[in-house]
Amino acid sequence: MPTAPLQGIIGAVQSIPNSPATPPVARSLSGASAFAAAVFQPLTSSPALRLPFASCLVLLALALSGCGSQQPIPTPTPTKTPAPLLAAVEPSATATATAAPSDTPTATASPTTAQTSTPTTTEPLATNTPLPPPTAVPEAPTATPQPAPAAVVTPLSTATSPLPAATLPPQRGGTWDMEEGFYPWPSPYEGFTAFVGNGWQPFEKVYEASGPPRLNENKHGPNIHSGNRSQEISFDWRSGETGLYRVAETIPGHLFIVEAWAKYVPSESGLQLYLGIDPTGGEGFEAPSVVWFPWRDMTPNQWISTQESVRAQGDRTTIFLRAVHPLGAGGGHKPGGNTMFDDVSLVDLGP
């Protein structure tokens, strides 16, 4: 068996230094060389124990493989010794045991908890800051006492209180209703004596002296609106303009409502009724200051009323009741047209 090759292999392996800086595989080969020298030196040097070269190579390979299988064991042992380190680290932080990836979530979890605790402490502070605004709310109650509408009410009461004292009582009934008798009034025409209700004055405008209108007292029930009497104006076969007026006390600037009732008999020539008001207190029925209002309802043979308002210009206001019976279309007097006035009133509505 040639020993030179085997000696060369053993010598090459033995030349590998066995130091800490040498890689682990080289160190394993170095250790194996020592083992091979010890085992194979006698086998190669002794003539009695010489083995074939192939057998020596097999033994050398087994020796090397045996040495290599023993070397990995010490290598993991120092490297994996972190297992005790893991046990030491585990109590302080689980992150080191799980490795770097699991270490990161653990770290983020711990600051997160710290941050959540911090805002909770600041939130009560925020609740404390809104508390001052409620102190401003009491200012609204201070405004509620201001409703001094009471002060506004007092002037209104004082303003309304003088009104009843200044307003005249309604003027109706008695002489306004033709119920206090009639007085005679001599007519300048025909030598006829007329009768006029007390409190009133007559006026007339005759179209023909042969047939002037006549004023009378009427006590016939159907011709009375209220009470026992009414003022009658006879136009039967007569024509012209006639009526009554009276001056009433008023307050300047006050608004007055005038109401009157009338009844008439229709005539072939027609008939017109008017309510006249003179706010200046004049007594001429043809004066321009008189405002004439046609009767609102002209239904014949029944009692009909009219109503008008006027604002007094002075302390006297004149009221006129006027009836007009014209001549016939072909001239001359026509029958019918008799008229009754009754139940007049004047009401002060105030300023």
DALIN-V71785 format. One line per field, one symbol per residue. burial: + if it has 16 or more other ideal C-beta (glycine too) atoms within 10 Angstrom, else -. A space follows every 50 residues. Layout:
# DALIN-V71785
burial: ???
This chain:
# DALIN-V71785
burial: --+--+--++--+--+----------+++++++--+---+--++------ -----+--++--++--+---+-----------------------++---- -------------------------------------------------- -----------------+--+----++++--+----+-+----++++-++ ++++-++---++++++++----+++---++++++++-+++++++++-+-+ +--+-+-+-++++++-+-+-+-+++++++-++--+----+--+-+----- --++-+-+-+-+---+++++++++++------++-+++++++++++++-- -
